[in-house]
Amino acid sequence: MYLTSEKKEEIFGKYGTSNTDTGSPESQIALFSYRISHLTGHLKSNHKDYSTERALKMLVGKRRRLLDYLKDKNIERYRAIIKELGIRK
């Protein structure tokens, strides 16, 4: 499996406040970004996998909604996560 619990803890530790911080918007956005990059690579080689394409679109929407929430609540944290992950609007 591409996303093990150790990898999740690493992502949460890097972008959240601790290894078990699964609820902060930054850690969720980082996890979604990791999953999006994995699914994008899968779709490059399997372009007819429509269920994965739908899942990818749903993940992008979830990440977009979290980014909008973070932008409304705290613009500095939003700018920091955008810069750190390399996401552009």
C-alpha positions as CSV (number, residue, x, y, z in Angstrom):
1,M,0.0,0.0,0.0
2,Y,1.3,3.4,-0.9
3,L,0.1,5.2,2.3
4,T,1.2,3.5,5.5
5,S,0.6,4.6,9.0
6,E,4.3,5.6,9.3
7,K,3.9,7.9,6.2
8,K,0.8,9.4,7.7
9,E,2.6,10.1,11.0
10,E,5.4,11.7,9.0
11,I,3.1,14.0,7.1
12,F,1.1,14.9,10.3
13,G,4.4,15.6,12.2
14,K,5.7,17.8,9.4
15,Y,2.6,19.9,8.7
16,G,0.6,19.5,11.9
17,T,1.5,20.3,15.5
18,S,2.3,16.6,16.4
19,N,2.4,13.1,14.9
20,T,-1.2,12.5,16.0
21,D,-2.6,15.9,14.9
22,T,-5.0,14.6,12.3
23,G,-7.6,17.4,12.7
24,S,-5.7,20.6,11.8
25,P,-6.5,21.9,8.3
26,E,-2.8,22.0,7.4
27,S,-2.2,18.3,8.1
28,Q,-5.4,17.4,6.2
29,I,-4.4,19.5,3.2
30,A,-0.9,17.9,3.2
31,L,-2.4,14.4,3.3
32,F,-4.8,15.2,0.5
33,S,-2.0,16.7,-1.6
34,Y,0.1,13.5,-1.1
35,R,-2.9,11.3,-2.2
36,I,-3.6,13.6,-5.1
37,S,-0.1,13.3,-6.4
38,H,-0.3,9.5,-6.1
39,L,-3.6,9.3,-8.0
40,T,-2.3,11.7,-10.7
41,G,0.6,9.4,-11.3
42,H,-1.7,6.4,-11.5
43,L,-4.0,8.1,-14.0
44,K,-1.1,9.0,-16.2
45,S,-0.5,5.3,-16.9
46,N,-4.2,4.2,-16.6
47,H,-6.1,6.9,-18.4
48,K,-9.3,4.8,-18.7
49,D,-9.7,4.3,-14.9
50,Y,-12.8,6.5,-14.4
51,S,-13.5,5.5,-10.8
52,T,-10.0,6.8,-9.8
53,E,-10.6,9.9,-11.9
54,R,-13.7,10.6,-9.9
55,A,-12.0,10.0,-6.6
56,L,-9.2,12.4,-7.7
57,K,-11.8,15.1,-8.5
58,M,-13.5,14.6,-5.2
59,L,-10.1,14.9,-3.3
60,V,-9.2,18.1,-5.2
61,G,-12.6,19.5,-4.2
62,K,-12.1,18.5,-0.5
63,R,-8.7,20.1,-0.5
64,R,-10.1,23.3,-2.2
65,R,-12.8,23.6,0.5
66,L,-10.3,23.2,3.3
67,L,-8.0,25.8,1.7
68,D,-11.0,28.2,1.4
69,Y,-11.8,27.6,5.1
70,L,-8.2,28.2,6.1
71,K,-8.1,31.4,4.0
72,D,-11.2,32.8,5.7
73,K,-10.0,31.9,9.2
74,N,-6.3,32.7,9.1
75,I,-4.7,34.1,6.0
76,E,-1.1,33.7,7.3
77,R,-1.5,30.0,7.9
78,Y,-3.1,29.7,4.4
79,R,-0.2,31.4,2.7
80,A,2.3,29.3,4.7
81,I,0.8,26.0,3.6
82,I,0.4,27.1,0.0
83,K,4.0,28.1,-0.1
84,E,5.3,25.0,1.7
85,L,3.3,22.5,-0.5
86,G,3.7,24.4,-3.7
87,I,0.0,24.7,-4.4
88,R,-1.1,27.5,-6.6
89,K,-4.7,28.8,-6.8
